[in-house]
Amino acid sequence: MRSPNAVIALFGAYFLLQVVVRQIIPPALRIDEAQQILFSQWLALGYDAQPPLYNWYQQAVFALLGTSMATLAFAKNLILFLTFAVFVKTAERVLEDKRLVAVAAMALFVIPQVFWQAQRDLTHTAMFMLTFSLLLYCSIRLLQRPTTMGYLLVGLIAGLGMLSKYNFALALPAVLFAVMLHPQGRSRIFDRRFLLTIAVSIIVFLPHIFWLIDNLAFASEVTLKRMAEDAPESRALQIGRGLGRFIAGSLIIIAIPTALLALASKGKLTRSATHSNPWLRFFLHYFIAIATLMAIVILMTTMTELRDRWLLPLLLPFPILAALFLGQRLADIQEFAVRFLPVPLIMLALIPVAMLLAQPLTAARGRASSSNYDWQAFQRHIAEKEGISPSVIVTPDWPSGGNLRFVFPQVPVATTIYNDYDPPFKITDEHPALLVWTGDDDSVAELSQWVEGQLNLKVKTPTRHLVDLPHFYPIKDRAVRYNYAVVTPNDLLK
């Protein structure tokens, strides 16, 4: 409890264990994992509705360590570990009693979107969490000790944050507001070196801005649709629903840590604050700014859908705020910490077990999931039973595309979604084009059009084949339907 470095080491061991766990559970790639494998085929200034920082990072890991489930899991868990490490170091800078550093770190872990969602998926959100943690740490460090390097680092992290997720743009003014109201804040902001911060952040983000200008509709279409899901016709109702979703999403995130902290401190808050803590005010000002900014955004855009994972990084400092509050009012911090820490520590031990059991238990209940698809079985069917060695694989969605690329690592895989990837290929009798999709729909025409666009040749409608294969964990009376069609030179018309 008294060693923040020991807390960091504990989380290091935990996330290494999670890398091992990912090797044991079904090898079907989840949505974000599949996207990383698919995007690793080409380097671009932007890809879709998310900024490209995590994609670039994942490509660098693949380039250094190879493409495998181990490197995929390692990349993700390294980001989560670094987030906790920076979070601990941030808490250490503002909390006088180091036992509360452990409390704050464990309070962060028990947030459901952290201990479950972020470890199962959420790549871009995980990168947002890391860059925002770094922004907080470096901003606090700059307030405590201003250096030229400190200003440069804040600018670099601000630029990288904007490359991690677009709603990082909400975090920047909120942190700036909290800094401005800090006793040393104005002198730091009006220091001429703050211009270096602004310049570096713009330089880092600038290349992606050029891509965003040319692809604004493509980058925003999906997000705007999600933000307006189930919107009522009345503008007042839209605003009301948006504000309600913001409040509800925030409560979902902070509910469990708040409940555990309250139970552990019950009857222990026997003294009043002896002095005004500038760091407590710093984090309060940050959350006031976030709430105000979110209200303004909802009023201006009338968004009606706010998912809790979008809010998670913005609410990341809540455990530190709670620890600062408790540090001023607890009569016996040792007793409080001893009462609080067992539950998070038990969860730390049980979450890997839950992840191991989640998929087989889901299958045993008869529920199907794309995470339980057996893409290796499909690869064996194509390569061994059918004897097909494709020159290119085309599919209509990125989850299928990423999984196909993973099991056919030497074959370029394209989707009809991302038209900026034009892999070189040549259709021959030995190496035809393979069109693949899942489900009952007929996508032959759509996928054939992609081939036509690449080759500037007409494609005769190829024959649709299908094969039903069991799930990785078999489900009684259920199978996965894989559809495929083969385009050979005989199917090409000039």
PyMOL commands that set and color helices and strands:
alter all, ss='L'
color gray80, all
select helices_A, chain A and resi 4-24+31-39+53-65+69-94+99-109+112-120+123-144+148-162+168-180+185-189+194-214+216-227+235-265+278-301+308-311+313-315+318-329+333-340+342-364+370-372+375-385+398-407+444-455+489-491
alter helices_A, ss='H'
color red, helices_A
select strands_A, chain A and resi 392-395+413-415+433-438+458-459+465-469+480-487+492-493
alter strands_A, ss='S'
color yellow, strands_A
deselect
rebuild
show_as cartoon
